[in-house]
Amino acid sequence: MAANDSNGSKPKKSLILNAFVEMCSGHQSPGLWRHPDDTSADFNSVDHWIELAKLLESAKFHGMFIADVLGGYDVYKGPKNLDPAITSGAQWPVNEPLAVIPAMAAATKNLGFGATVATTYEQPYHLARRLSTIDHLTKGRVGWNIVTGYLDSAARNLGHTEQPEHDERYAIAEEYIQVMYKLFESSWRDDAVVLNKAKGIYTDPSLVREINHKGKYYNVPGPHICQPSPQRTPLLLQAGTSKAGKTFAAQHAEAIFVGGHSPSTIVKNIAEVRALAKEFGRRPEDVKFLAMICPIIGKTEEEAKAKYDEYAQYASTDGALALFGGWTGIDLDVYGDDEELRHVQSNAIRSAVEAWSKSLPGVPKWTKSTVAKHLSIGGLGATIVGTPSQVADEFERWVSEADVDGFNIAYAIKPGTFVDVIELLLPELRKRGLFWDDYTVQGGTYRENFYGKKGQTGPLDEHVGSTYRWKAGVEKGDAVIPE
């Protein structure tokens, strides 16, 4: 999975590449659905998703990561004002991600599918069934991006006046995933399903048991309603970088998504989570970090810049500021069009702008229009404009300076950005020994190809999830369910 660098002193990482999408138009590039070559507004069509999955698999992408939100971005020009997001199509409307995965899986053999599902608003027993069902239907190619939610608009529509407090959301998530491990791994023995037609025994009842979870937030007797799926526990993905988020990720996440406009903005978080993972008995290198990045690629530097300028003509200022409001809780509409945001009273705005100005020192003045322009193509991640060689150089810089393991590739236009990556960038990455030629395990599970380990269908031995597994041959009395 690794190739030596030019001086032979250190092996290069073979990059993990996901396509970063959402069941909406535009996703991280609001307004670009208007571009004549963009098809993202076709997101209601199953054929749209099947064709994208086939394209990505033909290029040997590891996976398609489908983001999701349960509410609208209603902070900008607020309060509770959805109009800018609705008008511009800024992650609105948005469909449920799990529904389309089986159709894409039926048209592919190796591509993994990660879907975002929040822990705060859904009972674990119900979600465990949905994820196990999709793991069966995809032959083990599903991942779960564990989020706690960040939009009050979602909370209001799901029986709350506002979201639970931040750290409590992670306390809920911690208990939630313990319940999920018990359902996925502990309530059925690996060999419980016997399908003995002669005796009329479908499942041996002695090999299925209640989990009897009784906690602060959940009481789930079980057992899991689904038989063990190929992975049992889906590949676990996560994106939190708060103190509580890092602690959660260090224990549970197999892949962590990070966003920033330069390696310097994420390197500290990555190092801290790897150190925490070691404290939890995991190997730091087993936690894979994927940075969000939006490459705008041309055969020449001039072509790439012209492509970016063309895209910028379709970008939506209101859409970008609506997304910013949802991501940060800050309504930039209260500031003047020409007001320098580095001098406003809000500490949150000043710190965000200072981080951007360090990574983009050439911007003379940060106003709300500057922020909108900065976010309108590629969102919160880095947008790289250049030739295949220049973009590959940047990929290598992120690996060397921030210790990332791969990238979540956001698009400016869909599928054009992915086509450019496939036709222009991947040959350069392969030439440098930075990307594989084919899937390690043909027809394998998401986790097998993610780690490059045939037979690694469940969490690694050092991962807490593995301690819950009720393995074949282990008697019920000897198979203890961890608390």
N, C-alpha and C positions, 0 to 999 in steps of 0.2 A: 504493500500500500504506500510505500514511500520510495523516492528516488534520491540518489546522492546529488548534492549540489556540485557546482563546477570545481571546487577545490577538494571535494570528497570528504570534508570534515564533518558535515552534518547532513542527515537525510532530509530531503524536502518533504513537506506534507503533501499527500495527495488530497486535493481539495474536495470537500463535500459541497455540492451545488444543488440548491432548491430554487424552483420558480416561486416567487412570492405573489400571491393573487388573493382576490376576495370575490365573492359572488355578487359583484356590483360593477358599475362602470367606473373606469378611471383608477380606482383604488388609491395609490399614493400620488397620482398625478391628476388632480381634479381639473376637469375641463377638456382633457385630451381625448375624451370620447368623441369630441367634435372633429377630430382629425380624420381626413378622408380614408386613411389606411388603418384606422383603429376599429377593432371589432368588439371591444369590451362591452358595448351596450347590448350585445347578443347574449349576455350572461344567463338569460332565462331559457336559452336553448340547450338541450342536452348535447346536441351535435357540436356546439361550440366547445364544450368541455372535453368531449371525446377526441376531437381533432387536436386540441392543445395537449392532452395527455399523450397521444400518439407521437406528436412532434417532439415532446420532451424525452420520451423514452427512446426515440430514434437517435437522440444525441447523448443518451446515457446519463441524463440528470438523475440524481439520487431520488429526488422527490418533488412533489408539488405541495407547497405549504399554503393552506387556505385560511386566511385571517377571518375574523368575524367580530361583529359588535351586536349588541342586543338593543341598542337605542340609537337615537339620532344625535348629531352634533348641533346642539342648541344653545351654545354659550355666546357665540359671536352675534353682535347686534341684539343681544338677549335682554332680559332673561327668558329662557324657555322659548327661544325663537328658532324654529327649524327652517324658516324660509330660505336663508342663504344656501344651506345644504340641499334642500329640496330642489331649488332652482338650478343649482350648478351640478347636481348629481354627485355630491361629495359623500361617498359611501352611503348613498341613499337613492333609490331603494337598495336593500341588501337581502339576499336569500340565505337560507340555512345551509351550511357547508356539507354536512354529512350525507345529505340526500343524494348528491350527484356522484359520490365516490364509487359506489358499485358499478355504475354505468362506465366510468372511466377504467375501472379495474378490469371489466369484461373485455375491453379493447386493448389491454396491455398485459404484460407478463411480469415486469420487474419494477416499474415505477412505484415509489412509495407515496402515500397521501397523508399529510398531517392536517388535522382540522382543529380549530379553536373551539373549545367548549368551556364555559365558565362554571366554576364550582359554587358560586354564591346563590344561584337561583334554581338549581335543579337537584333533586334527590339522587344520591349516589346509586341506589338500587336501580333506578330507571336508566341513568346514563350507562351503567355497567352493561345492561342488556343491549343498549344501542351500539356501544363500542364493540362488544363481543360479536354481535350480529354482523357488523361490517368487517370485523377481522376474519370471520368465517367466509364472508362473500368475496373478500379480496385475497383470500389465501394467505392472510397474515401481513398485509401491506398497509396497515393503518397506524397512524401516530396520533397522539392526543396532546394538543397544546393546552396546557393547564393555565387558565387565567382566572383572576378573581373579579374582573370587571373594573371599569373606570368611569362609566357614564351614569350620572344620576338619572338621566332620561330613561335608562333601562330599568333602574331600581323602581321608579315611579310606576312603570307598567307591569311590574312583577310583584306587587303587593307591599312595597316599601315606600316611605316618603323620600328616602335618600339611601345611598349606599351605606352598609356598615362601615365603621371606622377602619382605616387601612390595615393596621396590624391585626384587628379582629378578623378581617377577611382572610388573612393568611393563617390565623388560628383555625378558622373554619376549614380552609383548604387542607391543612395538615391532618385534621381528623378525617376529612373527606377522602383523602388518598389512602389513609389507613383502611377505611372501609372498602375502598376499591381493591386494594391488594388482597384483602380477605375474601372478597367475592371472586375476583379473577383467579387467585392462586390457591386459596385454602379450602374452599367449600366443595370442590370436586377433586378426587385423585386423578392423576393423569390418565389412568386406564379404566375409569368408571364406566364408560360406555362400552358395552360388550357386544351388543347386537346379536345375541344368541337366538336365532330363529327357531331352533329345535326346542329350546326350553321356554321360548316366549319372553326372554329377558332382554329388554332394551338397555337399561342401565342397572348396574348392581347398586341397590339402595344402601348397602353397607359402605359404599365408597363415595357417598354424598352426605354432607353434614351441614347443620346450621353453623353460622359464624357467631351469632349471639353478641353482636357489638352493641354496647351500651356506653354512650359518651355524652359529652356536654351538648353537642349539636345534633347528633344522630343516634337513633336506636334502630338497628337493622338486624333482625334475627337470621335472615337468609333462609335457605341457601341461595346461591346465584341461580337464576332461572335458565341460564344458558350453559351448555356443556363447554368444556375447555376448548378455546379457539386456538389457532396455530401459534399465536404469540402469547396467549392468555392475557398478559398485560401489554397494551399497545406501546410502541415506542413513545417515550415520555419527553415532551418538549415544554419549554418554559421561557419566560421573558422578563422576569422581575429583577430589578437592580437596586431596590431599596434594601435596607438591612434585613427586614423580614423576608423579602424576596430572595436575597442571596442565600440565606440560611435554608430556605425551602428548596431552592435550586440545587444547592450543594449536596443535599440528601437525595433528591428525587430525579432531577432533570438529567436526561441523557444528551439532549441538545439544548443550548440556550441561545436565544436570539438577542442580539445587541444592536443598538442603533446609535450612530454618531457620525459627525461630519469629518472626523479624522481619527486615526488610530489613537492619538493622545487622549481623546475623550472617553475611551473605553478600556484602555490597558489596565488601569487600576482595578476596575470592577472585575475584569477577567482574572487577574492575579489573586484577588481576594477570594473569589469563588473557588478557584482551584485549590487554594490553601485550605479553605473550609471543607472541601470535598475530602481532602486527605485526613482531616480530623474525624470525618465520618467513616473512615475506613476504605475510602475509594481511591483509586489511582487518579491523580489530577488529569492525566491525559485522556481518561475515559469520558470526561465531560467535554463535549464538543461545542465550540462557540462559532456561531454563524452570524456574520455582520450583514446588515441590510445595505444593499448597494444598487445603484441604478446606472448602468453603463450606457453611454451614448457613443456608438462606435462608427467610425468611417474608415474607408481605405486610406484616406489621408487625414491629416489634422484639420485641414480646411473643410473637408467634407463633413467631419464630425461636428465641427463648430456650426456649420451651416444647418446641419440636421437639428442641433440643439436650438438654434435661433428660430427655425421653422416651428418646432414643437412649442416654444415659448409663446408664439402668437395665439395658440389655442388654449393656453392655461387660464384658469379662472382664479382671479384674486379673491373673490368672495368664497369660493370653494376652499382655497388654501387657508384662509383665515378662519373659516368654519372648522376645518380639521384642527388647526392650531388651538382654537378655543376648546374643542373636545379633549385634545391631548393634554392640555395644561390647565384648563379651567379659567383661562384669561381671555377677556373680551378686549381685543385691540381696537375695537370701534370707538372706544372712549378717547383715544389719542388722535391728535391732529395728523393730517396727511404728511406733513413735513417734520413732525416732532421726532427728535433724536431719542431713541428708546434706551440708549445707554445712560440717560440722565433722568429717567422717570423714577417715581418713588418705589414702584414695585420691585422688591428684591428678586422675585421669581423671573420677571422679564429681564432685569439687568443681568442676572447670572446666565440666562439662556443666550442673550445677545453677546455677552462677553465670550462665551464658549464658541459661538459661531465666528466672532471676529478674530479669535485666535487661529481658527482653522482656515479662515478666509480673510487674511489681512489686507487684501486689496480693496475691500468694500469701504468707501470713505464715510458713509453715513447709514446707520441702521434705522429705518422707519418701518411703519407697518407694511408699506408697499415693498420694501426690500425683503422683509420677512416672507411676504406672500410669494415674491419671485423666487426666493430661496427654497421654499417648500413645494412650489407648484409642480416641479418635475422631480420625482423621487422621494418626496416627503421628508421624513426625519432622518433618512439615511444619507450617505454620501452619493452625489451624482458625479460620475467620472466621464469626461468628454475627451475622446482622443482616438488614436489608431489602436489596432489590436495589441501592438507592442507596448504602447503607453498604458493601456488599460491593464494588461498583464503585469506591467511594472508596478502599478498601484495595488493590484491583488497581492503581489509578493511583498510590497511594503506593509500592507495591513497584517500579513502573516508574521513578518519579522519584527514589526514594532508593537503589535498588539497581541500576538499569539493566538489569532483566530485560526479556526480549522476549515473554514469555508464561508460561503456567502448565500444569503437569501437575495436572489436577484429580483428587484422590483422593475416594473416596466414603465416606460413613457407611453409607448403605444403597444397594443396587443393585437397580434402576436409579433409585430415587427421587431421589438426590442429583443425578444427571445430568438428570433430568426437571425438577427445580427450577432448575437452571442454564439449561436451554433455555427454559423458560417464563417465568422471572422475571428472570434475570440478563442473558441475551443481548440482550433488547430494550433494556435500560438501557445496555449496552456499545455497542450499535449507535447508540443515540441520541447517545452521546458521541463517535462516530467512532472507537471502539476495536476494532471487530471487523467483518470483511468481511461482505458480504451473500451472497456466493457464491464458489465456488472460482474462482481466477484462470484455471486451465487445465482445462476440462472434459475428463474422461477422462485427465488428465495423470498423470505420475509423482509419487511422493511428493516428490521434490526440486523438481520444477517448481512445485508448489503451496506447498511450504515456503518457497521463495525468491520466489515470484510471478513466475517467469521462464519463459515458454514456450520450449521447446527445451533447457532446462538439465537434461538427463537425467543427466549425469555430474557429478562434482565441479567446482566453480568453477575458473576458470583459475588463480587464485592458490593453490589447494589442492594439496598435494603429490601427491594421488592423480591429478590430471590429467596429471602429467608421465609417467605410465606408459602412457597411452593409445596403442595402435597404431591410428592413424587410416587410413581408406580412402585409397588412393593413395600411401601411404608404403611404399617398398620395404623388404624385410626387413633389408637391410644398413644402411639409414638409420634404422631404428627401434630405438634403443638402449634396453635395459632398465635403468633406474636401479638402482644398488646401494645 
